[in-house]
Amino acid sequence: MTEKEYYIIFPNVENGLRLNELLKAEKISVTIAPTPREATKCCGISLLIKNVNDIPIIKKCIADNKIDIINIFETVNKKDPMRNKFC
């Protein structure tokens, strides 16, 4: 089974950092990550959602605090377990 990842995509860095702080205060685990190229061509940060079950809470936090996002992008986990292994 393929594992999916969810990224919150922002129009600017300020919104990403603001939401990161709000979610941290709510004890919701996200990671600041580069925006996946397949999500948008612009550079910038996104937030990688650690637990898919947190998405409804995250959406409520976004709405309550009027955070501007582009979307929540779903993608297949493409992490290579052999990356940076040379022997």
CNS distance restraints for C-alpha pairs under 8 A (distance, minus, plus):
assign (resid   2 and name CA) (resid  76 and name CA) 6.68 0.50 0.50
assign (resid   2 and name CA) (resid  77 and name CA) 7.19 0.50 0.50
assign (resid   3 and name CA) (resid  76 and name CA) 6.04 0.50 0.50
assign (resid   3 and name CA) (resid  77 and name CA) 5.56 0.50 0.50
assign (resid   4 and name CA) (resid  74 and name CA) 6.73 0.50 0.50
assign (resid   4 and name CA) (resid  75 and name CA) 5.61 0.50 0.50
assign (resid   4 and name CA) (resid  76 and name CA) 4.45 0.50 0.50
assign (resid   4 and name CA) (resid  77 and name CA) 5.32 0.50 0.50
assign (resid   5 and name CA) (resid  48 and name CA) 7.32 0.50 0.50
assign (resid   5 and name CA) (resid  49 and name CA) 7.26 0.50 0.50
assign (resid   5 and name CA) (resid  74 and name CA) 5.80 0.50 0.50
assign (resid   5 and name CA) (resid  75 and name CA) 5.35 0.50 0.50
assign (resid   5 and name CA) (resid  76 and name CA) 5.95 0.50 0.50
assign (resid   5 and name CA) (resid  77 and name CA) 5.73 0.50 0.50
assign (resid   6 and name CA) (resid  48 and name CA) 5.92 0.50 0.50
assign (resid   6 and name CA) (resid  49 and name CA) 5.53 0.50 0.50
assign (resid   6 and name CA) (resid  52 and name CA) 7.41 0.50 0.50
assign (resid   6 and name CA) (resid  72 and name CA) 6.46 0.50 0.50
assign (resid   6 and name CA) (resid  73 and name CA) 5.52 0.50 0.50
assign (resid   6 and name CA) (resid  74 and name CA) 4.65 0.50 0.50
assign (resid   6 and name CA) (resid  75 and name CA) 6.46 0.50 0.50
assign (resid   7 and name CA) (resid  35 and name CA) 7.73 0.50 0.50
assign (resid   7 and name CA) (resid  46 and name CA) 6.10 0.50 0.50
assign (resid   7 and name CA) (resid  47 and name CA) 5.38 0.50 0.50
assign (resid   7 and name CA) (resid  48 and name CA) 4.53 0.50 0.50
assign (resid   7 and name CA) (resid  49 and name CA) 6.03 0.50 0.50
assign (resid   7 and name CA) (resid  72 and name CA) 5.51 0.50 0.50
assign (resid   7 and name CA) (resid  73 and name CA) 5.04 0.50 0.50
assign (resid   7 and name CA) (resid  74 and name CA) 6.57 0.50 0.50
assign (resid   8 and name CA) (resid  46 and name CA) 5.42 0.50 0.50
assign (resid   8 and name CA) (resid  47 and name CA) 5.06 0.50 0.50
assign (resid   8 and name CA) (resid  48 and name CA) 6.57 0.50 0.50
assign (resid   8 and name CA) (resid  49 and name CA) 7.50 0.50 0.50
assign (resid   8 and name CA) (resid  69 and name CA) 7.15 0.50 0.50
assign (resid   8 and name CA) (resid  70 and name CA) 7.69 0.50 0.50
assign (resid   8 and name CA) (resid  71 and name CA) 6.04 0.50 0.50
assign (resid   8 and name CA) (resid  72 and name CA) 4.42 0.50 0.50
assign (resid   8 and name CA) (resid  73 and name CA) 6.21 0.50 0.50
assign (resid   9 and name CA) (resid  16 and name CA) 7.97 0.50 0.50
assign (resid   9 and name CA) (resid  35 and name CA) 6.93 0.50 0.50
assign (resid   9 and name CA) (resid  39 and name CA) 7.83 0.50 0.50
assign (resid   9 and name CA) (resid  45 and name CA) 7.46 0.50 0.50
assign (resid   9 and name CA) (resid  46 and name CA) 5.03 0.50 0.50
assign (resid   9 and name CA) (resid  47 and name CA) 7.07 0.50 0.50
assign (resid   9 and name CA) (resid  69 and name CA) 5.93 0.50 0.50
assign (resid   9 and name CA) (resid  70 and name CA) 5.34 0.50 0.50
assign (resid   9 and name CA) (resid  71 and name CA) 5.44 0.50 0.50
assign (resid   9 and name CA) (resid  72 and name CA) 6.05 0.50 0.50
assign (resid   9 and name CA) (resid  73 and name CA) 6.88 0.50 0.50
assign (resid  10 and name CA) (resid  15 and name CA) 6.51 0.50 0.50
assign (resid  10 and name CA) (resid  16 and name CA) 6.10 0.50 0.50
assign (resid  10 and name CA) (resid  44 and name CA) 7.98 0.50 0.50
assign (resid  10 and name CA) (resid  45 and name CA) 7.34 0.50 0.50
assign (resid  10 and name CA) (resid  46 and name CA) 6.42 0.50 0.50
assign (resid  10 and name CA) (resid  68 and name CA) 6.80 0.50 0.50
assign (resid  10 and name CA) (resid  69 and name CA) 4.45 0.50 0.50
assign (resid  10 and name CA) (resid  70 and name CA) 5.18 0.50 0.50
assign (resid  10 and name CA) (resid  71 and name CA) 7.34 0.50 0.50
assign (resid  11 and name CA) (resid  15 and name CA) 7.56 0.50 0.50
assign (resid  11 and name CA) (resid  68 and name CA) 7.18 0.50 0.50
assign (resid  11 and name CA) (resid  69 and name CA) 6.22 0.50 0.50
assign (resid  11 and name CA) (resid  70 and name CA) 6.11 0.50 0.50
assign (resid  12 and name CA) (resid  16 and name CA) 6.96 0.50 0.50
assign (resid  12 and name CA) (resid  44 and name CA) 7.04 0.50 0.50
assign (resid  12 and name CA) (resid  45 and name CA) 7.91 0.50 0.50
assign (resid  13 and name CA) (resid  17 and name CA) 6.24 0.50 0.50
assign (resid  13 and name CA) (resid  44 and name CA) 6.46 0.50 0.50
assign (resid  13 and name CA) (resid  45 and name CA) 6.18 0.50 0.50
assign (resid  14 and name CA) (resid  18 and name CA) 6.08 0.50 0.50
assign (resid  15 and name CA) (resid  19 and name CA) 6.13 0.50 0.50
assign (resid  15 and name CA) (resid  67 and name CA) 6.15 0.50 0.50
assign (resid  15 and name CA) (resid  68 and name CA) 6.32 0.50 0.50
assign (resid  15 and name CA) (resid  69 and name CA) 7.39 0.50 0.50
assign (resid  16 and name CA) (resid  20 and name CA) 6.09 0.50 0.50
assign (resid  16 and name CA) (resid  45 and name CA) 6.86 0.50 0.50
assign (resid  16 and name CA) (resid  46 and name CA) 6.46 0.50 0.50
assign (resid  16 and name CA) (resid  47 and name CA) 6.99 0.50 0.50
assign (resid  17 and name CA) (resid  21 and name CA) 6.34 0.50 0.50
assign (resid  18 and name CA) (resid  22 and name CA) 6.37 0.50 0.50
assign (resid  18 and name CA) (resid  67 and name CA) 7.97 0.50 0.50
assign (resid  19 and name CA) (resid  23 and name CA) 6.04 0.50 0.50
assign (resid  19 and name CA) (resid  62 and name CA) 7.30 0.50 0.50
assign (resid  19 and name CA) (resid  67 and name CA) 6.98 0.50 0.50
assign (resid  20 and name CA) (resid  24 and name CA) 6.06 0.50 0.50
assign (resid  20 and name CA) (resid  30 and name CA) 7.20 0.50 0.50
assign (resid  20 and name CA) (resid  32 and name CA) 7.69 0.50 0.50
assign (resid  20 and name CA) (resid  47 and name CA) 7.40 0.50 0.50
assign (resid  21 and name CA) (resid  25 and name CA) 6.28 0.50 0.50
assign (resid  22 and name CA) (resid  26 and name CA) 6.48 0.50 0.50
assign (resid  22 and name CA) (resid  61 and name CA) 7.77 0.50 0.50
assign (resid  23 and name CA) (resid  27 and name CA) 6.20 0.50 0.50
assign (resid  23 and name CA) (resid  28 and name CA) 5.18 0.50 0.50
assign (resid  23 and name CA) (resid  29 and name CA) 7.23 0.50 0.50
assign (resid  23 and name CA) (resid  30 and name CA) 7.66 0.50 0.50
assign (resid  23 and name CA) (resid  58 and name CA) 7.42 0.50 0.50
assign (resid  23 and name CA) (resid  61 and name CA) 7.70 0.50 0.50
assign (resid  24 and name CA) (resid  28 and name CA) 5.70 0.50 0.50
assign (resid  24 and name CA) (resid  29 and name CA) 6.79 0.50 0.50
assign (resid  24 and name CA) (resid  30 and name CA) 7.93 0.50 0.50
assign (resid  28 and name CA) (resid  54 and name CA) 7.20 0.50 0.50
assign (resid  29 and name CA) (resid  49 and name CA) 6.89 0.50 0.50
assign (resid  29 and name CA) (resid  50 and name CA) 5.78 0.50 0.50
assign (resid  29 and name CA) (resid  51 and name CA) 7.35 0.50 0.50
assign (resid  30 and name CA) (resid  47 and name CA) 5.97 0.50 0.50
assign (resid  30 and name CA) (resid  48 and name CA) 5.43 0.50 0.50
assign (resid  30 and name CA) (resid  49 and name CA) 4.76 0.50 0.50
assign (resid  30 and name CA) (resid  50 and name CA) 5.42 0.50 0.50
assign (resid  31 and name CA) (resid  47 and name CA) 5.42 0.50 0.50
assign (resid  31 and name CA) (resid  48 and name CA) 5.05 0.50 0.50
assign (resid  31 and name CA) (resid  49 and name CA) 6.78 0.50 0.50
assign (resid  31 and name CA) (resid  50 and name CA) 7.37 0.50 0.50
assign (resid  32 and name CA) (resid  45 and name CA) 6.56 0.50 0.50
assign (resid  32 and name CA) (resid  46 and name CA) 5.91 0.50 0.50
assign (resid  32 and name CA) (resid  47 and name CA) 4.72 0.50 0.50
assign (resid  32 and name CA) (resid  48 and name CA) 6.33 0.50 0.50
assign (resid  33 and name CA) (resid  45 and name CA) 5.70 0.50 0.50
assign (resid  33 and name CA) (resid  46 and name CA) 5.32 0.50 0.50
assign (resid  33 and name CA) (resid  47 and name CA) 5.76 0.50 0.50
assign (resid  33 and name CA) (resid  48 and name CA) 6.24 0.50 0.50
assign (resid  34 and name CA) (resid  43 and name CA) 7.72 0.50 0.50
assign (resid  34 and name CA) (resid  44 and name CA) 6.27 0.50 0.50
assign (resid  34 and name CA) (resid  45 and name CA) 4.81 0.50 0.50
assign (resid  34 and name CA) (resid  46 and name CA) 5.86 0.50 0.50
assign (resid  35 and name CA) (resid  39 and name CA) 7.01 0.50 0.50
assign (resid  35 and name CA) (resid  40 and name CA) 7.33 0.50 0.50
assign (resid  35 and name CA) (resid  43 and name CA) 6.60 0.50 0.50
assign (resid  35 and name CA) (resid  44 and name CA) 5.87 0.50 0.50
assign (resid  35 and name CA) (resid  45 and name CA) 5.23 0.50 0.50
assign (resid  35 and name CA) (resid  46 and name CA) 5.04 0.50 0.50
assign (resid  36 and name CA) (resid  40 and name CA) 6.94 0.50 0.50
assign (resid  37 and name CA) (resid  41 and name CA) 5.72 0.50 0.50
assign (resid  37 and name CA) (resid  42 and name CA) 7.96 0.50 0.50
assign (resid  39 and name CA) (resid  73 and name CA) 6.52 0.50 0.50
assign (resid  49 and name CA) (resid  54 and name CA) 7.77 0.50 0.50
assign (resid  49 and name CA) (resid  55 and name CA) 7.74 0.50 0.50
assign (resid  51 and name CA) (resid  55 and name CA) 7.66 0.50 0.50
assign (resid  54 and name CA) (resid  58 and name CA) 6.11 0.50 0.50
assign (resid  55 and name CA) (resid  59 and name CA) 6.05 0.50 0.50
assign (resid  56 and name CA) (resid  60 and name CA) 6.27 0.50 0.50
assign (resid  57 and name CA) (resid  61 and name CA) 6.24 0.50 0.50
assign (resid  58 and name CA) (resid  62 and name CA) 6.18 0.50 0.50
assign (resid  59 and name CA) (resid  63 and name CA) 6.24 0.50 0.50
assign (resid  60 and name CA) (resid  64 and name CA) 5.94 0.50 0.50
assign (resid  61 and name CA) (resid  65 and name CA) 6.00 0.50 0.50
assign (resid  62 and name CA) (resid  66 and name CA) 5.77 0.50 0.50
assign (resid  62 and name CA) (resid  67 and name CA) 5.02 0.50 0.50
assign (resid  62 and name CA) (resid  68 and name CA) 7.63 0.50 0.50
assign (resid  63 and name CA) (resid  67 and name CA) 6.64 0.50 0.50
